[in-house]
């Protein structure tokens, strides 16, 4: 396989774009995949890559997913931007001569790639010990942990190719960058800023407003109330065990919110969905969320990935009864406290000792 050399890809954004364009021009149909329950960055990256393939390379494209679109903002993104996607189990893989993974990598625990499927393109910004990437078997590989969002990487292809994105693609990419960088406040690179400025001229601002402020069901506030009642505060560390919860996205949303609490240096939040225990870790700017989540799950059979101050992972339980869940959460808490150098005797529940 003629794999682009890392040296060539490192030359410039233009060189990377040319390599990808040359590859796609030799193919006819592109299938884009991402991780289960895709978030805005994965959706934005997928839409952007399909836009690049169509406009710069003239090939047909399709997006397929294995999970669900869960968070209210994510559902609004799909609805407002009319993002078309199919269930992967309804796709005839032989119809495609090119497969891309966006915002994830082969081997990640939250990603399904059908057995025997060759992945030709991998575009991501995460670091993960579980990655099973084989550069010699990947026609195009662009993994840059120094970039704030996968949508930034994909948006740069359009920018360097001189392709004017549609309002749909520009808005999807912009929102993907916005969510993964917390409005350009964390893990931000020079390229993130450049791509946001490039996309700004092409946004559907009415759709963007609708995406960022969706109506929320009453069940959301019930879950939030229950989550806040389970928060434990230490010196700069916030732990939150949601127990059984609605989705992995809710775990991430609570973690994002708790990081805003005054004096917080790190958040470790978890919740059980079915037999999978999902974890979201957030740290203050400059923190290493991946190191913290790795320390937290070191005694467990799980997988995790992260980037800068954001990380996530999951652990599959053989038995998901309340006793097993409590034991797991106690083990995770001990590991995190040890990693942070915090005494477990200093926990304070939210609402106690307030001024």
N, C-alpha and C positions, 0 to 999 in steps of 0.2 A: 504494500500500500504506500502511495506517495504522500506521506504526512508532512505538512509544512514544518520547517525547522523552527525551533524556539527562537533562534537568533533572528530569523526573518520576521517572525511575529512580534519580536521585541523592538523592531526598528521604529515603527510609528503606527498610529491609528490608521493611517491611510494604507499601510502595508497589510495590516490585518484585514481591512475591508476588502482589499483587492484579492487576497487569498480566499476569503469566503465567497466573494462574487465569482471567482474563477471556478471554484468547486460547484456552486449551485448551478452555474450555466451548463454543467455537464449532466445535470439531472433533470427529471421531468416533473416529479411530484414529491413534495416535502410533507412529512408528517411531523408535527411539533408536539412533544410531550413535556410535562413538567411533574412536580411532585403532587402527591395526593392533596385534595382540598386546597387548590391553588390560592395564593394570596395576591395582592395587587402587583407586587414586583414580578411574580412569575407570570401573571396574566399580561401585564404590560410588556414584558420581554417576549412572550409568545406572539402577541399581536404585532409587535414591532418587527420581529424576525420574519413573520409572514408577509408584512408590508415590504420589507427589503427584498424578500425572495420574488415577490410579484413584480414590484416596480423596477428593481435593479437587475433582475435575472430572468424575468418572464416565465416563471414556473408556477404551477398550481400548488396550493397549500391547504392543510387542514390541521386543526387543533383537536386533540383528544385528551380526555381526563379520566381518571379512575375513581376519584372521590367525589366530594360535593363542594359547592360554593356556599360557605357557611356564614361568615360575618355579614352583617347588614350592609356595610359599606361595599363589600365585595360583590354582594348580590346586586346592589345598585349600580356598580361599575359594569357588570355584565349586561344589565337591563338598559342603562342609559346609553351605553356605547354599542349596543346590539352585537356583542361578541358571540360569534357562532362557535360551537364546540360539539363534539360527539363523545359518547361513551367509548372508551378504548375497546371494550369487549364487543362492540358492534362494528369495528373497523376490520376490513380485510387488509392485513399488513402487506400482502403481495402486490397491492395496488400502488405501493410507494417504493421508490428507489432511493430515498434519502430520509433518514430519521434524525431528529434533533432533540436533545435534552436541554431545557432552558431553566435556569435558576436551581439546578440540582445536578447531581452526578451519579453515574452507575454505582450501586452499592449503598447509597444513602437509605436509611431505614424507612423513610417516608415516601419512597419512590419505587414504582413498579415498572419494570421493563420486561415485556414478554420474553420467555425463554427462547433463545436462538435468534433474537433480534439484534442486528448489528447497529450500533449507534454511531452515526457518521459525524455528528456535530455536538459538541458540549460547550455551553456558554454559562458561566456561573461566577459568583464572587465569594463563595463560602469556603471555609476550611473544615475538613472532616477526616478523622482517622479511618472511617469506614469506606472511603472512596475506593472504587475498584477500577479507576481509570487506567487504561493501557494506551499510552500515547502512540505506540506503534500501530495500534488498531483503530485509532480515531483520526478521521481525515482532517477535521478542523477542531482544535482545542483552544479555548480562550477562557481561562480561569484566572481571575485577577482579584485576590482578596483585598488589595489596596483600594478598590473602587467601592463606593457606597451602595450601589444597587446593580443588579443584573440589567435592569432597564436602561441604566446609563451606558453599559457596554453595547447593548443592542442599538440604542439611540445614536451612539457614535458611528455605527456603520452607515446609517442614513445620512448623518451629518457629513462624514468624510466622502461619501459617494455623491454628494450633491443632490440627494433625493428629497423632494418636498413631501413630508408625510401628510397623510389625510388627517383631518381633525380627530377622527376616531383613534388612529394610531398615536398621534401626538399626545392626546389626552391620556390614553392608557399608559404610555411610557412615562409621562410627567407624573401621574398619580402613583405609579410604581416607585419612582425615585423619591417622591415626597413621603411615602409611607416608610420606606426602608431607611431613610436618612432623617426621619422626624423633621420634615421641612428644612432640610439642609443644616441640621444642628448636630448630627452625630455621624461619625465615620465618613466624613465628606472629603472628597478629593477634588482637585482642580477640574478633572474631567466631568464630575457630577455637575458642577456649576456651569461649565460650558454647554453641556447637553441640555440642561434646564433652560438656559438662555436661547438655545437653538429651537427648542420645542415651543417656547412661549409664544412665538409668532403664529402658531398653527392650532392653538387650543380651541376646543369647544367649551367656553367658560360657563355656559349655562348647564351643560352636562356635568362639568366638574363640580359646580356648586351643589347639584342634586346628589352627586356621589358622596361628597364629604358631609352632608347633613341629612342622612336618610331617617325615615321614621323607624322607631325601635319598638318591638313588641313588649307588652307588660312582663312577659317571662324574662326578658333581658334584665329588667330592674330587680326582679326577684332573685335571679342568680347573682347579680351584683351585690345586693344586700347580704346574701348568704356568704359570699366571698369575703366581704369586708369584716364580717363577724369572726372570720377565721384567721385574720392577719395577726402575726406575732412580730414584735419589734425588738431588735437588738441594737447594738451600737453601730449604726450605719448600715445594718442589714435588715431587710424586710423579707419574712417568710410567709407564704400563703398557700395553704393546702385546701383546695376547693372540694376534695372528696369526689363523689360522682358529679359530673357536670355535663353540660350540653355539647361542648365541642372543644377541640384543641384551640380554635380561634378565640374562645372565651378565656382560656388560660393566658394566651398572649395578650389579649386586651387588658386583662386585670394587671398583668405584669407591667405593661406600658403605663397604666394609670398610676400604679404604686410608685414607680420610679420618680414621679413628680412630687412625692412627699418630701417635705423639708428635712434635710440632713441625711437623706438616703444615698448610700454609696452603691448598693447592689440589691437586686430583687431576685428571689428564687421562688417561682410559683408553679404549682403542679395541680393536675386534676385527672380523674379517671373517666375515660369515654369507652364504654364497652369493657374490653379486657386490655386496653392500652392506656398506660399512664403517661400523659403528656407533660412536658416541662418547658417553661420559658424562663430564661435568665436575662436580666437587663443590668447593666452597670452604668455608672456615671461616665461621662466622656473621658476617654483615655483608659478606661478599664478593660479587662480581658474576660469577657463573658464566656468564651469558649473554655478557658482554663477552669473557670468556676464550675461550669456544668460537667466537665470531665471529672473534676474532683467529686462532684455530687453523686455521680452514677458509677463511680469506679468499682463498687462492689456488686453492681447489677449487670444483667445481660440486657444492654440497651444500646442505642445509637444516638449520636448527637452531631450537630454541626453548628458553626457560628462564624461571626464576623465582627471584630471590634467589640463594641459594647452590647451586642445582641447575639443570643444563642438559643437553640431549641433542641429538644430531643424527645425520645419516647422509650418506654420500657413495656414489653408485653408480659402480662401476668398469666400464669397457668390457671390461677384461681382468682377471681375478682371479688371475693367476699369481703366484708368490712374488716375482719381480723387481719387478713393478708394485706389489705390496703393500709391499715394503721401501722403495721410492722414496716412496710416499705417506706412510708413517710417518716417514721422515726429514724430509719437507717439513713435516708437522704438528708434529714436535718442534721444528724451527727456529722456526716461527711462535710456538709456545707459549713457548719460552725467551725470545724477543724480547719478547713481551707481558709476561712476568713479570720482565724485566730480569735474567735468570739466565744465567750463562756455561755453555755446553755442555761445557766442559772439566772441570766439577766433578762429573760423574755418579758415583754409588756404587751398586753393586748391593746388593740386599737381602741382609743377612748379613755384608757387609763392614764393617770398622771398628766392630763391636759392642763394647760394654763387657763 
